[in-house]
Amino acid sequence: MHRPGPGRSRASLLVLSAGIALGGCSALPDYAPPQMQLTDRYSVLQPISVGSRAQSAWWTAFHDPVLDRLVERALAQNLTIAQARARVREAEALARRAGLEDINGNLEASASAPDSTETAGLDAEFVLSPRRIAAAIAARARLDAARADETDARRLVIGELALAYADLRFSQALLAYRHQDLSSRQRTLSDINTRFEAGAATRLDRVRAEALVAQTRAQIPQTEAQVAILHTRIATLLGEPAGRAGVDLGGGTGQPIPRGAADIGVPADLLRARPDIRAAERSYAAAVSELGAARADRYPRLSLSGFVRAPIGGGSVAEGLVAGIALPVFSQPRLAAAEAAAEARVEQALLDWKNAVLTAVDEVESALIALAASMRTASAAAEVVRLNQEALDLSRQLLSESGGVTVLDILDRERAVADARATLAQAQRDVARDYIRLYTALGLEDGLGAPLEVAAAPVK
């Protein structure tokens, strides 16, 4: 009976082992990007005029150099962004490690007595495992997700910084209005005192005017405190200790009002523009690959190991090659449970992606509704301020000329002007905040998007 030689047996073993191992590769699931049916437009008409797409970051639509500098500093110094960058570096290292795990080797040199023969050797092992292939793919997907998370950290930090800046300028504007109101009411009190001494005003008129002055003074400290608190908030977002000294916000530039033009696109654009959605999709891809790894654990694993030994001074070389197959026979129940757990994680990752998409669409829709309303409110509030200021001026003129109005009318008009100014400042802040929320929701960050044009007139 003919027996095959050692070389032929080894070759047959390698072919058989490779076939079994590659058969395990066929168990790896094919990845398909998740899908969701989205409408072809947002349900709310854009409260903006659509124009050309300028290649600039959305916050530059405020035309505020102080805000531009703050964003630049936040991108360089914010600790949340720095943490995201560190996670990217970790994911890069893990992806490199996963790609190199199939090969292990050692290089050794030794000398033996008594003839001090020196030899050098190389031992290496190569493992062909579908599990490691799937793990390498999963590690790469995790790296992509980490990079998307870093972009998302920038998106959120810029949004938080812009919101804090809009709140700061609102508080500063409100503080300026409080001081204007105080000056106006002190003037009124002085006029009433003059009239009281002349017998043209009552003690009640003077007490009411004094109460209004005291009320205005009482409002100023809280507004000043809010300004200081927002300074510390901005400092924290810049990665600096809380305090006003370390943050140079320049002179007062007034409340930020966005200007510019761009198309906000359609809901399907969010799948590309929102980094959190991209991160969720990559996490889903990693979960699918990890499911493949769990399935591959239930298949045979091929390993090849060999060595080379040679005297350093010359001579014969010794070498060897060994092939082996590991069959997970007795661990199948445990591996089946691990596969079931991996399938559940895939389902969770898919649901996370769907939830991220729905949340993004909801945020854009809500921001569009709010922006349209705040723009109409701001336009109307500006008219209210103008009319009440005109009424106050006319009332003062009548009081000084003919006495056709009472002191109480003057005090009422001053309250109306103060309330209208506060409402206008609030509305302008809301326009800025809703604009910021809209672009934060759109995810168009780092030059991916362009500013919107906020119309001066209310939307019909």
C-alpha positions in Angstrom: 0.0 0.0 0.0 1.4 3.4 -1.0 1.7 6.0 1.8 2.1 9.6 0.9 5.3 11.3 1.9 5.6 13.9 4.8 5.6 16.8 2.4 2.5 15.7 0.7 0.7 15.0 4.0 1.6 18.5 5.2 0.3 20.1 2.0 -2.9 18.2 2.3 -3.3 19.3 5.9 -2.8 22.9 5.0 -5.3 22.8 2.2 -7.9 21.1 4.4 -7.2 23.6 7.3 -7.5 26.6 5.0 -10.7 25.3 3.5 -12.2 24.8 7.0 -11.1 28.2 8.2 -12.3 30.0 5.0 -15.6 28.2 5.5 -15.9 30.1 8.7 -15.4 33.3 6.9 -18.5 32.7 4.9 -20.4 32.9 8.3 -19.5 36.6 8.6 -22.7 38.7 7.9 -22.8 41.1 5.0 -23.1 44.7 6.2 -25.7 46.9 4.6 -26.1 50.5 5.8 -29.3 51.1 7.7 -32.2 52.8 5.9 -35.1 54.9 7.0 -37.9 56.5 5.0 -37.7 60.3 5.4 -39.9 63.0 3.8 -38.6 65.1 1.0 -39.0 68.4 2.8 -39.5 69.8 6.3 -43.0 70.3 7.4 -42.3 74.0 8.3 -41.6 76.5 5.5 -38.1 78.0 5.9 -38.3 81.3 7.8 -35.4 82.5 5.7 -34.6 83.5 2.2 -32.6 81.0 0.2 -29.5 82.2 -1.7 -26.1 81.1 -2.8 -24.1 78.7 -0.6 -21.1 80.7 0.8 -18.2 78.5 1.9 -18.0 79.6 5.5 -18.8 78.3 9.0 -22.4 79.1 10.1 -21.4 81.2 13.1 -19.8 83.8 10.8 -23.3 84.8 9.7 -23.4 86.9 12.9 -20.5 89.0 11.5 -19.1 89.2 15.0 -15.3 89.1 15.2 -15.4 88.4 19.0 -17.6 85.3 18.5 -15.3 84.2 15.7 -12.3 84.4 18.0 -14.1 82.6 20.8 -15.0 79.7 18.5 -11.4 79.4 17.3 -10.2 79.3 20.9 -12.8 76.7 21.9 -11.9 74.4 19.1 -8.3 74.5 20.2 -8.8 74.5 24.0 -12.1 72.9 25.0 -11.6 69.9 27.2 -14.6 68.0 25.8 -13.1 68.2 22.3 -9.7 67.3 23.7 -11.2 64.2 25.3 -12.8 63.2 22.0 -9.4 63.6 20.2 -7.9 61.3 22.8 -10.6 58.7 22.2 -9.8 58.9 18.5 -6.1 58.2 19.2 -7.1 55.2 21.4 -9.4 53.9 18.6 -6.5 54.3 16.1 -4.2 52.2 18.3 -6.8 49.5 18.8 -7.5 49.4 15.1 -3.7 48.9 14.4 -3.5 46.2 17.1 -6.5 44.4 15.6 -4.9 44.4 12.2 -1.7 42.9 13.5 -3.0 40.1 15.8 -2.8 37.4 13.2 1.0 37.2 13.5 3.1 36.7 16.6 6.9 36.2 16.5 10.1 36.2 18.5 13.7 36.7 17.4 16.3 35.2 19.7 20.1 34.9 19.8 22.0 32.6 22.2 25.4 31.2 23.0 26.1 27.7 24.4 29.1 26.3 26.3 31.7 24.8 26.1 32.4 25.7 22.5 30.4 29.0 22.7 28.4 28.2 19.6 26.2 31.2 18.8 22.9 30.8 17.2 20.0 33.0 16.1 16.4 31.9 15.7 13.1 33.2 14.6 9.8 31.8 15.9 6.6 32.9 14.2 2.9 31.9 14.4 0.2 32.9 12.0 -3.5 32.3 12.9 -6.1 32.4 10.2 -9.2 33.1 12.1 -12.5 34.6 10.7 -13.0 36.0 14.2 -9.9 38.1 13.9 -10.9 39.3 10.5 -14.3 40.4 11.8 -12.6 42.0 14.9 -10.3 44.0 12.6 -13.3 45.3 10.6 -15.1 46.1 13.8 -12.1 48.0 15.2 -12.0 50.1 12.0 -15.7 50.9 12.3 -15.1 51.9 15.9 -12.4 54.2 14.7 -14.7 55.8 12.2 -17.3 56.2 15.0 -14.7 57.9 17.3 -13.8 60.3 14.5 -17.5 61.2 14.0 -17.8 61.6 17.8 -15.0 64.1 17.7 -16.7 66.1 15.0 -19.9 65.9 17.0 -18.1 67.2 20.1 -17.0 70.2 18.0 -20.6 70.7 16.8 -22.0 70.7 20.3 -19.3 72.8 21.9 -19.7 75.5 19.2 -23.4 75.5 19.7 -23.1 75.8 23.5 -20.5 78.6 23.1 -22.7 80.5 20.7 -25.7 80.1 22.9 -23.8 81.4 25.9 -22.5 84.3 23.9 -26.0 85.2 22.7 -27.2 85.1 26.3 -24.2 87.2 27.4 -24.9 89.9 24.9 -28.6 89.8 25.8 -27.8 90.3 29.5 -25.5 93.2 28.6 -28.1 94.8 26.5 -30.7 94.3 29.2 -28.3 95.9 31.7 -27.8 98.9 29.5 -31.6 99.2 29.2 -31.9 99.1 33.0 -29.4 101.9 33.3 -31.3 103.9 30.7 -34.5 103.3 32.5 -33.0 104.4 35.7 -31.8 107.6 34.2 -35.2 108.2 32.6 -37.1 107.5 35.9 -34.7 109.7 37.9 -35.4 112.5 35.4 -39.1 112.0 35.9 -38.7 112.0 39.7 -36.8 115.2 39.5 -39.6 116.8 37.4 -42.2 115.6 39.8 -40.3 117.0 42.7 -40.2 120.4 41.0 -43.9 120.2 40.3 -44.6 119.0 43.9 -42.8 122.0 45.3 -44.8 124.2 43.0 -48.0 122.6 44.2 -48.7 121.0 40.7 -48.2 117.4 41.9 -49.3 115.3 44.8 -47.4 113.4 47.4 -48.8 110.2 45.9 -47.2 111.2 42.5 -43.8 111.6 44.1 -44.0 108.3 46.1 -45.0 106.4 42.9 -42.0 107.9 41.0 -39.7 107.0 43.9 -41.0 103.5 44.0 -40.3 103.1 40.3 -36.7 104.3 40.7 -36.2 101.9 43.6 -37.7 99.1 41.5 -35.3 99.8 38.7 -32.3 99.9 41.0 -33.4 96.5 42.4 -33.3 94.9 38.9 -29.7 96.0 38.1 -27.7 93.7 40.6 -29.3 90.5 39.3 -28.6 91.5 35.7 -25.0 92.3 36.5 -24.7 88.9 38.2 -26.1 87.2 35.1 -23.4 88.9 33.0 -20.7 87.7 35.3 -22.1 84.1 35.3 -22.1 84.0 31.6 -18.5 85.2 31.5 -17.5 82.2 33.6 -19.6 79.9 31.4 -17.7 81.1 28.3 -14.4 80.7 30.1 -15.2 77.1 31.0 -16.1 76.3 27.4 -12.7 77.8 26.4 -11.0 75.4 28.8 -10.0 78.1 31.2 -10.6 78.6 34.9 -13.9 80.4 35.6 -13.5 84.1 35.9 -13.8 87.2 33.9 -10.1 88.2 33.8 -9.0 85.4 31.5 -11.7 86.0 28.8 -11.3 89.0 26.6 -14.7 89.7 25.0 -13.8 93.1 23.7 -16.2 96.0 23.8 -19.9 95.6 23.6 -20.9 94.7 20.0 -24.6 94.6 20.6 -26.8 91.6 20.4 -25.8 89.2 17.6 -28.2 89.1 14.6 -27.5 86.5 11.9 -27.1 87.6 8.3 -26.3 85.5 5.2 -27.9 83.1 2.9 -28.1 79.3 2.4 -30.4 76.4 1.7 -31.0 74.1 4.7 -31.6 71.1 2.5 -33.9 68.2 3.2 -34.2 65.7 6.1 -32.2 63.1 4.1 -29.2 65.4 4.2 -29.0 64.9 8.0 -27.7 61.4 7.4 -24.5 62.9 6.0 -24.3 66.2 7.9 -25.0 65.0 11.4 -21.9 63.5 12.9 -23.8 61.8 15.7 -25.9 59.9 13.1 -22.6 58.9 11.3 -21.2 57.7 14.6 -24.3 55.7 15.3 -24.1 54.1 11.8 -20.5 53.2 12.3 -21.3 51.8 15.8 -24.0 49.7 14.1 -21.4 48.5 11.5 -19.0 47.6 14.3 -21.8 45.6 16.1 -22.5 43.7 12.9 -18.8 42.8 12.6 -18.7 41.8 16.2 -21.7 39.5 15.5 -19.6 38.0 12.8 -16.8 37.5 15.2 -19.1 35.7 17.7 -20.3 33.5 14.9 -16.8 32.8 13.7 -15.8 31.6 17.2 -18.0 28.6 16.6 -15.9 27.5 13.5 -12.5 25.8 13.4 -9.4 28.0 13.7 -6.3 27.4 11.6 -2.8 28.1 13.0 0.6 27.9 11.3 3.7 28.0 13.3 7.3 27.7 12.3 10.9 28.3 13.3 14.3 28.9 11.8 17.6 28.2 13.6 21.0 29.0 12.2 24.5 29.3 13.7 25.7 32.9 13.5 29.1 31.9 12.3 27.7 29.7 9.5 26.7 26.1 9.2 23.5 24.2 8.6 20.1 25.8 9.2 17.3 24.0 11.0 13.7 24.9 10.2 10.2 23.6 10.8 6.5 24.2 10.0 3.5 23.0 12.0 -0.1 23.4 11.0 -3.0 22.9 13.5 -6.7 23.2 13.7 -8.6 24.1 16.8 -12.2 22.8 17.0 -14.5 24.5 19.6 -16.5 21.3 20.2 -17.3 21.5 23.9 -17.7 25.2 24.2 -20.6 25.5 21.6 -23.3 26.3 24.2 -21.3 29.1 25.6 -20.4 30.4 22.1 -24.1 30.2 21.1 -25.1 32.4 24.0 -22.3 34.9 23.1 -23.7 34.9 19.5 -27.2 35.6 20.8 -25.9 38.5 22.9 -24.1 39.9 19.9 -27.3 39.7 17.8 -29.1 41.7 20.6 -26.3 44.3 20.5 -26.8 44.7 16.7 -30.5 45.3 17.2 -29.7 47.9 19.9 -27.2 49.6 17.7 -29.8 49.8 14.8 -32.4 51.3 17.2 -29.8 53.8 18.4 -29.2 54.9 14.8 -32.9 55.2 14.1 -33.4 57.2 17.3 -30.5 59.5 16.3 -32.2 60.2 12.9 -35.6 60.9 14.5 -34.1 63.1 17.1 -32.1 65.1 14.5 -35.3 65.6 12.3 -37.2 66.7 15.4 -34.5 69.2 16.4 -34.5 70.8 13.0 -38.3 70.9 12.8 -38.5 72.5 16.3 -35.8 75.0 15.5 -37.5 76.0 12.3 -40.8 76.6 14.1 -39.1 78.6 16.9 -37.0 80.7 14.5 -40.1 81.7 12.4 -41.9 82.7 15.6 -39.0 84.6 17.2 -38.4 86.5 13.9 -42.0 87.7 13.9 -41.9 88.6 17.6 -38.6 90.6 17.1 -40.1 92.5 14.2 -43.3 93.4 16.2 -41.3 94.1 19.4 -39.2 96.7 17.6 -42.4 98.5 16.5 -43.7 98.4 20.1 -40.6 100.0 21.4 -40.8 102.8 18.8 -44.4 103.5 19.5 -44.0 103.5 23.3 -41.0 105.7 23.2 -42.9 108.2 21.0 -45.8 108.1 23.4 -43.5 108.8 26.3 -41.9 111.8 24.5 -45.3 113.2 23.6 -46.5 112.7 27.2 -43.6 114.6 28.6 -44.1 117.4 26.0 -47.8 117.7 26.9 -47.0 117.7 30.6 -44.5 120.5 30.3 -46.7 122.6 27.9 -50.3 122.2 28.7 -50.7 119.7 31.5 -53.0 117.6 29.4 -51.6 114.4 30.9 -51.0 113.3 34.5 -47.9 112.2 36.2 -49.3 108.7 36.4 -49.5 108.7 32.6 -45.8 109.5 32.4 -45.0 106.7 34.9 -47.1 104.3 32.9 -45.4 105.2 29.7 -42.0 104.7 31.2 -43.0 101.2 32.4 -44.3 100.5 28.9 -41.0 101.6 27.3 -39.0 99.5 29.8 -41.1 96.4 29.2 -41.0 96.9 25.4 -37.2 97.2 25.4 -36.9 94.0 27.5 -39.2 92.2 25.2 -37.2 93.3 22.2 -34.0 92.2 23.7 -35.5 88.9 24.6 -36.9 88.5 21.1 -33.5 89.3 19.5 -31.9 86.8 21.8 -34.5 84.2 20.8 -33.7 84.8 17.1 -30.0 84.2 17.7 -30.6 81.2 19.9 -33.1 79.6 17.5 -30.7 80.2 14.6 -27.9 78.6 16.6 -30.1 75.7 17.5 -31.1 75.2 13.9 -27.6 75.1 12.6 -26.5 72.9 15.5 -29.3 70.5 14.6 -28.4 70.6 10.9 -24.9 69.5 11.9 -23.3 71.7 9.2 -20.1 72.5 11.1 -16.4 73.1 10.2 -17.2 74.7 6.8 -19.7 72.0 5.7 -22.5 74.5 5.7 -23.2 78.1 5.0 -25.1 80.8 6.9 -28.7 81.4 6.6 -30.3 84.8 5.7 -32.6 86.1 8.4 -35.1 88.4 6.8 -35.7 91.8 8.5 -39.4 91.7 7.9 -41.8 89.1 9.4 -42.7 86.1 7.3 -46.1 86.5 5.7 
